[in-house]
Amino acid sequence: MLTGKQKRFLRSKAHHLNPIFQVGKGGVNENMIKQIGEALEARELIKISILQNSEEDKETAAEAFTAGTGSELVQIIGNTIVLYKESRENKQLQLPS
């Protein structure tokens, strides 16, 4: 689990990122969860935007992503979800302890 200090650090890092996935009409599916898992391994910190026409609400989508990828939910702000997962091969972020 992330501490408050670590979440603040990750939020500051995520601020400049653009969402690399969009959840639309199709909602969350296995393929999307797999791709997000791969993106997390490569980048550690990603943003996902939930489009207006999505049938899933952002909390349900965030839950599906964290459960499916083993990642941590950093925050949900507006219609954007920020996820973090420490990379096994490609560690870039050094979290404060």
Disulfide bonds with the S-S distance in Angstrom:
none
